[in-house]
Amino acid sequence: MISQDDILRRQHTAALKAKLDRLAEIQYAKDEGIDEGIEKGTLAPLVHLYRRRLGRPLSEEEHNVLQQRLATLGADRLSDLVLDVTEADALEAWLKDPGAR
């Protein structure tokens, strides 16, 4: 026979587990939001620099390429590139080249 204490203990344990699960979900969402905010905060200035160098807005495809390369190459590499490559055509070719580093 299950005692009242056992029932209360199980209810408490279940409630505690649910609360811990929820806290883990909140922390995960918070971490993802921070990562996304950092990425967007880094991406926006780069998009501005590339747009100025090219003399036109980035296409959706170019924007996506820049976002992917930010994740793989980092902001320093992308910043150096936009400052070092003075020809808009060369920068445009770099954005179109899938193997470009």
CORGI-V289073 format. One line per field, one symbol per residue. ss: DSSP state (a for helix, b for strand, c for the rest). phi: phi as a letter, one per 30 degrees, with the letter a starting at -180 (. if undefined). burial: # if it has 16 or more other C-alpha atoms within 10 Angstrom, else .. A space follows every 50 residues. Layout:
BEGIN
ss: ???
phi: ???
burial: ???
END
This chain:
BEGIN
ss: cccaaaaaaaaaaaaaaaaaaaaaaaaaaaaaaaaaaaaaaaaaaaaaaa aaaacccccaaaaaaaaaaaaaacaaaaaaaaaacccaaaaaaaaacccc c
phi: .ddddddddddddddddddddddddddddddddddddddddddeddeddd ddddiadddddddddddddddccjdddddeddddddddddddddddddcd b
burial: ..........................................#..##.## #.##...#...##.###.##....#..#...#.....#..#...#..... .
END
